[in-house]
Amino acid sequence: MTWQPNVINIVFDGPPLHEAPRFVEVEDDEGHPIRVGEWVPRDDGFWALRIECTAPDAAR
């Protein structure tokens, strides 16, 4: 069984204002880094942090 965090914090160096903050880290509530995806260059010149999601198990 793999470890799953209860919370995922996407950390920036400032609040969401008219000048965008910079991405810092993805981590849990204890400050441990979490690898949730991968950075992918896009054709439009932007970059995306691609996070794969799985459908919830209907049997739960």
N, C-alpha and C positions, 0 to 999 in steps of 0.2 A: 504494500500500500504506500502511495506517495503522500508526502506532506502537502496539505492544502491550507493556505492562510485563511483566517476568518475575515480579514480586512486587507484590501489592497489600496495603498496610498500612492498616488501619482504626484510626485513632489516637484514644485517649481520654485524659482528664486524670488517670486513676488506674486502679488494678487493679479487677477484678470482685469487689466485696465486697457486704455487705448494703446499703450505700448506693451506688447505681449511679453510675459515673463518667459524665462528660459527653462526648459526641461532640465531637471536635476537627476531624479532617480525614481524607480518604482520599488517600494519597500513595504514591509508589514508594520504593525503598530509598535514593534520593538526596535525598528530601524534597520532590520536585516534586509538586504537587497533581494528582490524577487525577479526572476526572469519570467516574464509573462508573454513575451512576443519577440519580434525582430524588427529592426528598422529596414524599411523597403523604399528605395527611390521610386518616384512616380514619373510618368512621362511629362507631366506639367511642370516639373522642376521642384515640386514639393517632396517632402519625405513623410512617410506614414509609419507609425508604430503599430504594426499589424499584430493583433491579439486574437488568436483563434478561440472560438467559443464552441462548446458542445451543448447539444439540446439536453434539457433536464430529463432524467430518467422517469418515465411515466409511472413506473412501479413503486416509486418512493412514497 
